[in-house]
Amino acid sequence: MRYKILNISLIFIFFFSFAEGRNIRAITVESSYDGKTLQTQYSGVNHAVIIGINKYENHPDLNTAVNDAKAVANILENKYFFKKDNIILLTDYDATRENIIKKFEDLITLRVKKNDNVFIYYAGHGWFDNTFEIGYWVTAEATKNKTTFLQNNTVYQTIAALDKRKVRHIFLVSDSCFSGNFIRKHRDIETDINDDYFYKYYSRPSRNILTSGGNEVVSDEGKEGHSIFAFYFLKQLKNNSFPYLSVKQLGYEIEKMVTRNSNQKPISKFLHGVGDEDGQFFFINKYSNDENQKIQFEKYKLPDDKEESFDDLLKKAQDKKRAVNKWTSWQNKKKHKFIQLKKIEKDEFLSPEDKLIAFKIFLKDISEQNPFSNEDDKMRTYAKKQITYWKNQKTQTKKQEKTNIARKHPGEIDRNGPFVAYKNGTVIDTTTGLMWASNDNGISVNWKNAKKYCEKYKGGGYNDWRLPTIDELKTLYESSNNYNTTLSLENKVLVSPIRITKLIRLSNNLQWSSEAWSGRLWLNWYAALFDFSYGRKEVALQRFDTFSVLPVRSSK
């Protein structure tokens, strides 16, 4: 399996394509309307999910991806009709596989409505599996294992789900070499664009893709802190003075400039099987009705008169009053929770661990700083003090539990820290009170079969074994303990470190958990697992990915 890391900039928006290999005269735009009128009468709500990743945990960092993403978000908000509340921006370590999938699901289920438009931009590493001809996004936390990547098919399924929501326009622009499996064919470019053209093509749904090149490696470097493709993409959006910018026109200009200034050749085609009906998206310009239509949008970002008026001062006073009222309401809610917390602390039926959890929850809930009062500071100080106290109480309780657990299970054969191994093939963690099988199932199975294996497991003579939760698996991870296991992957033997007590033997560093997603959409095919090489949670497909499983039960 060859491994390639390349730069990607990926945008889902609305519709566009252009002809390849033709000599086309300059495109002209004629309109009797201004952008605000068109937006009011014809355009639905515009949504955007914009992703840029420079910082990676396990892969080389990039230089321009985050800058590209932020610049795209800025120009959409300031020059075109994208409200800030409708723009989701994920950068660096926020752009994990799990978080991206969650934002896609929120977009589909909570945000978009019929006739809305969707824009998604991705800038970061990508990877291509030559064996199966599948492309992936490499998210910020991804390991070297392809199961931790975000498959292109997930993006395609997102578009299909948006189509079911009757979204009018979706446009996918990819600055990468991994978009070939999306593409089917292209359409020709018109050179005269007018109001009749706008009415005709805006009314039809569109699902299109614009790529920065074919199957070649694309560059992370370019001009003015952007990739070469992103630089000319942004330049066209900035320089547009017309009431609408056809995405066909946009793609034609980008192809011309990128081809002249690099070894890349952008390609525009449509997405097959997700609702394209030969429509087209237009970027609608907020400022096309200005007396000087050729003014750059950046000039609108600076005020002409910096002198502060009385109206400005009164507005400041109103803003501060609103802020004080909101913070007062916030603090009153925290006071009520603090009173409840004190009751929990005095309750003799709750354990030290219960009280410790309550204080931790409260401290997290009151993490924001009230700029108009210090009462929240006093509550935080008390919570921190009591967390230390209840940690000590919990430790003392656990020491007693260790002794009690050891007495309950005769036949002890070995000890390693808080772990006790027994002749019947079980290992007890005296810290958590959990009983584990001393070995996992020894083979790789999908999530459903892993669940069945645990439910039918009879180790130690017990019949109440189950799949462990992610939090339970985390309690086994010990960075100081380490032994190696060998895995076979595509005719290669890999050696993986297993960081766990020596009393429990694992055949695979990745172990299934009981945590799974459910719902009507494609998201219900995923489940969580724990990586004992790196000590973190991963996500995989329930039906098609295979890993090992370690049964667990309560020893009490």
N, C-alpha and C positions, 0 to 999 in steps of 0.2 A: 504494500500500500504506500504510494508516494504521498508525501505531505507537502502542501504548498501554502504559504501565507501571502496573501495579496491584499491591497487596499480596496475597500468597497465604499461607494456612496450610493445609497438606494433610496429612491423616492417613490411613494405611491401617491398619485394624485388623480388625474381625471382622464384625459384622452389626448393622444397625439401620434402621428407618424409622418414620414416623408419618403421620397423616392431615392433609391441608391443609383449611383452611376449615371446621373443625368445632368446636363447643363441647364440650369434653371435661372431665369432672370430674377432680379430683386423682387421681393414680395412687397406689395403695396397694401395699405390699410386705409379704408375710407369709411367714416361713420358720422352720423348726425347726432349721436347721443353722447352723454357723459357717463363716466363709470358708475356714479352713485345712482343714476336712474336705472341703468341696466341691472345693477346689483339688487335694487328694490323689486324690480318687476320680474326678473328671470332666474336669478341664482338662488340655490338653496344655501343652507348653512355649511360653511367650510370647516373641516376638522383636519388636524395635523398631528401625526406622531413622528417626532424627529429624534434620531439616535446618532450619537457620535462617540467613538471610543478611541482614545489615545493610550490609556493606561491599561495594561493587561497583567494578570497575576502569573501566567505561565507562558506568555508569548511576547515577542518583541514589541516595544511600544511604537506608536505612530506619532507623526508630528502635526498633521493638518486636519484630522477627522473632526475633532471637537470644534475647531474654528469654523470649519465648513458648516457643521450642524447649527451652531449658534448664529452664524451669518444668515442662513436660510430662514431660521425662525424670526430673526429680527426684520428682514425685508418683508416677509409675509404679513407680519403684524403692522408694520409702519406704512407700507405702500399698497398692499392688497387687502382684501376683505377677510382676514383671518383674525378673530378676536383672541386675545391672550388666553382667556379661559378655555378656548377650544384647541390650544396648542400644548401638546405633551412633549416635553424635552427631557430626554434621558442621556446623560453623559458619563463616561468612564465607569466606575464601579457600581453606579445605579443601573447600568445597562446589562443586567444579568439575563440569562435565558428565562428564568422564572419570572422576572419582572417584566420583560418584553411581552411574554405570552399573556401575563395578567393585564397589561395595558391594552393589548389587542382585544382581549375578551371584554374589558370595560368599554372599549370603543364600540364593539358590536352590540353589546347587550344594554348599555346605559346611555350612550351618547348619540349615535346616529339615528336619523329618522328617514322616512321616505323622501327621495329627491335631494338628500344632502350629498356633499362631495367629500372625498377623503384624500388626504395627502400624507404619505409616510416617507421619511428620509432616513437612510442608514449610511453611516460612514464608519468603516472599521475593517478588521481583517476578515478574509473569507477563505474557505477551503473546498477543494473539489476531490471527490472519491472517483478515481478513474475506473475502478472495477464496476461499480454500480451506476456510474454517471449521475451522481447526485451532488448538488452544491449545498453549502452550509454557510451560515453566518457564524463567526467565532465571537462569542460574547465575552465580557470582561473577565468572568471567573472561570472560563472553560479550561479544562486540562488538555493533555495531548490526546485523550481518548475521544473519538468522534461522537460517542454517545452523549457527550456533554455539550456538543454544538447545537445550534438551531437550524434545522433542516429547511431548505428552500420550499419543500412541500408544505411546511407549516404556514409559510407566507402565502402560498397559493390557496390553502384552505381558508385563510383569513379573508382573502379576496372573494372566494366563493360564498362565505358566510355574509359578507357585506352585500353581495349581489342578492341574497335572499332577503335582506333588509330593504331592498329596492333603492339602494344608493345609486344616484344618477351617474356620477363620473368617478372612476378610479384610474390613476395614471402611475405606473411603476417606472422609475428612472434608476438605473443601476450603474454606478461607476466601478464595475468589477468584471471579472472574466467568468462569473459563475451564474449568469442569467440565461444561458443558452437554452436550458430546458424549459423556460417559460415561453419561448418564442415560436411562432408559427409562420406568419408571412407579413408583408408590408403593404402599405397603400401609397398612392401617389400624393404629391404635394401641390396644392393650388397656389397660384401666385397673386391672385387678386382676392382680397378679403374685405367684405363690406357687411352692412347690416343684414341683408338677406342671407348671406353666408352664415352669419352668427346665429340667426333664428333657426336655420335648417339643422346645423350640426350641434347646437347646444341642446336641442330638444331630444336628441337620441342618446341613449346610454353608451358609455365608452369604458373599455378596459384595456389600456395600452402600456407598453414598456419602451423606455429609451435607455440604451446602454452606452457606456463610455467607450466600448470597444467590443471586439469579438471574444475569442478564447485566449487572447494574449494577456500577459501580466500588465496591470496598469499602475501608474506611478503615484506614490504618496506626495511627491513634491510637485510644485507648480509655480504659481505666481502669487505674490503678496500674501503668503501664509495659507494658501488654498491649493488643493490639487488642481491640475490643469483643466480638468473637466468642470469642477466646481467653480473655478475662477470665471470661466466663460458663461456658465449657467447663471451665476449671480450678476455678471455684467449685463446680460440681456434683460434680466428683471429690473435692474437699477436704471438702465438707459431707456426703457420703454416709456414713451410719452403719450401713447394712444389709449383710448378708453378700454380696449381689451387687447390682450396679447394671445394670439392663437398658439397652441402648443406645437402645432405643425411648424409655424413660423419660428418658434423658439428652437425646435430641434434642428431645422434647416441651418439656422445661424450657428448653433453650437457645433454641428458637424463640420461646417466650413472652417471655423476658427480652430477647433481642436485638431483637425486633420492637418492644418497648415503649421501648427506649432508643436506637434508631437507625433509619435508613431502610432497613436490610437485613432480609430475611426468609429465614431458613434453610430449606432444603428437604432432605427425606430420601427417597432412592429406591434402587433396586438396580442393580447392574452387569450388563449383558446379555452372555450368551454366555461366561461364565468360571466356571460351576459353581455358581451360587446355587441352593439347594434349599429356600428359605423358612425358613432357620435364623436364629439370632440369637446375638450375642456378649454376655457378661455380664462386667463388671469385678468381680473377686472381691476382697473386702476382707480384708486380713490381720488387722485388729483388731476384727472384728465380734463376737468372743467376749469382749471386755473387759467388765468389770462395768458400766462407764459407756460404752454403745455410742455416745453422741452426742458423744464427745470428738473434737476436730479432729485430723487426722493430724499437723499440725505439732507438737503437744505430744509426740508420740512421738519427735521428733527430739532432744529435750533430756533429759538424765539427771536423775532426781529427786535423786540424791545425788552431789555433786561431790567428796566426800572420797575420796582415793586410798587403796586398801587394799593389803595385802601381796600379794594375788593380782594386782592391777594391776601392781605393781612386778616381780613374777616374770614376768608376761606380757611386760613391756617387755624384760626381760633375754633371754627366749626369742626375741622378735622381733628384737632386735639380733644375737643369735647367728646366727639364720637369715640375716639380712642380710649379716653378715660372711662367712659360708660361701658365699653366692651371689656376693658381690663377689670373694672369693678365687678361686672357680672361674672367674669371668669374666676376672680378670686373668691367670690361668694360660693360658687360651686365647689371650689377646692376646700373651703372652710367646712362645708357640709360633709365632704368626704373625709376630712381630717377628724371630725367628730365620730364618724363611723369607724375610722381606723382605731381610735382610742378604745372604743367598745370592743373591737376585735382583740385588741391587746390584753384586755382584762378578762376575756372569756376563758374560763378554765377548761372548757371542753375542746378547745382548739390547741393543736400541737405547736411546738416552737417553729417547725417547718411551715405550718400554715401562716403563722404570724410573720415570719420572715418574708414569705411570698407577698403578703398583703402590703408590707412596708416597701418592698421593691416595686410593686405595681404603683403605689402612691407616688414614690419618688420619680418614676418615669412619667407619670401623669402630670406632675407639677414641674417638669424640667424647664419650661419657659420662664423667663425673667420678667416680672411686672415692673415696668419703668416708673410707675407712679406710687409704689408702696413697697415696704420691706417686710410685710407680714408673711408673704410667700417664702422669703429667705428664712424666717424663723421656723416655718413648717418643714422646709427642706433640711435644715440643720438637725432638727429633732428626728426626722426620718432616718438620716444617715447614722446618727448615734444609735438608734434602736436596731438598725440592720446589723451593726457590729455586735450588739448584745444578743440578738436572737440567733445569729450565726454561731456564737459560742454555746448557747443553750442547745441548738440543734446538734452540734458536735458531741456534746456530752450525752445526749439522748441516743445518738447513733452508736457510741461506744458500748452502751448497755445493750443495744439491739444486737451488736456483733456477738456478744457472749450468749445471748438467748438463742440466736439462730444456730450457732455452732452446737449447742446442746441438743437442738431439735433434730439434727441430722447426723447420726452416727455413721461410721464407715469412712471417715476422712482419710485421704491418701496424700494430699499435698496442699501447701498454702503459697500464695504469692500476693503480698500486700493485703488488700481487703478481700481477695478472692480465695475460696476454699473449694478444692476438688474432692469428689466422692467416688467410691467404687462403682456406683450405679450409672456413671457416665454423665453426671451433672456437675455444674459449678455454681456456687452461690456467691453473689456479691453482698458482703455483709454491710456495705454502705447503703445500698438501695433496697436490700431484701429481695432482689430478683434472683430467680434460678434460671441458668442458661444451659443449653446443651453444650457438651464439651467439644463438639465438632459441628460444622455446618453440614448441609445435605450432600456436599461433595461434587455436585454437578451444577451446570447453569440451566435455569428454568425461567419461564416467564412469570409475571406477578401472580396470575391466577393459580398456576400450579404450585408456586411457592406458598401461597395461602393454604392450599389443600394439604401440602406436605406438613405444615405446622399443626393443622387441625387433626391430622391422623397420626401424628408422632406420639409414641408411647414410652419415650425415654424415661428411665428411673422408675417405671411403673405408674407414671402419671398420665392422665388423659385430658388435661386442660391446657395443653401447649397452644401457643398462638404466634402470629407475626408481631415482632416488636415495633414500637413507635420509633420515630426519628430521635426523640429525646432519650429514650431508653438505650438506643444504640450509641448515642454520644457518650453515655456514662462509661462505656467499655473502652473508649479511645484513650490511649496512654502514649504520649509522644516519646517517653523515655524507654518504653518497652518496644522491642522490634525483632521480628523474624521475617524471613523471606518466603514467598510462595511463587510458583511458576505457572504462567498462563500461556495457552496456545491461541494465537490470533493471526489468522490469515497466513498459515504456514510459518509463523515466527513464534519463537519461545520468548516470552517476556518475564522478567523477574520483578515482582512488586513487593515492596516492604509492607508488612502487616504490623501496625502499631497497636497492640492489644496484649493483655496478659498472656503469658506462655501457657497457661492452663486451658485456654480455648484456642483450637486450631481451625483456621479458615483456609479454604481452597481458593478464595477469590477476595480481593480487596474491596469489591463492591457488593453490598448486602441489601436485599430488599427490606422495606419497612411497610407498615400498615397504612401509611399516609397515601391516599389516592384522590384524584380529582373526579367529581361527578357533575353531570349537567347535560343539557341537550346538545351542546356543541362538541367539536372535535377535542376539546380540552379534557373530556372525561376519559381519554385514552392514556393519561399519564399517571405515574406513581413515583414516589420519592424513594431514594436509597441512600445509604451512607458509605462514604469512601474512607476505609481504614488506612489508606496510604497518606492521604492529605487531611483527614479529620474534618470533612465537610459534607454537607448535603448535596446530592445530585438529583436530577430528574430524568426519567426514561419512559419509553412507551410500554404500557402494560402488556400488550399482546405480542409485540415483536422483539423487544429487547430481553435478553436472558442474563441472569446473574444468580448468585447463590443466596441461601437464606439460613439464618440461625434462629431456631425456636427459643421462646422465652415463656416463663410462667412466674406467678407470684409464689414465693416460698413460704408465705405466712399462712 
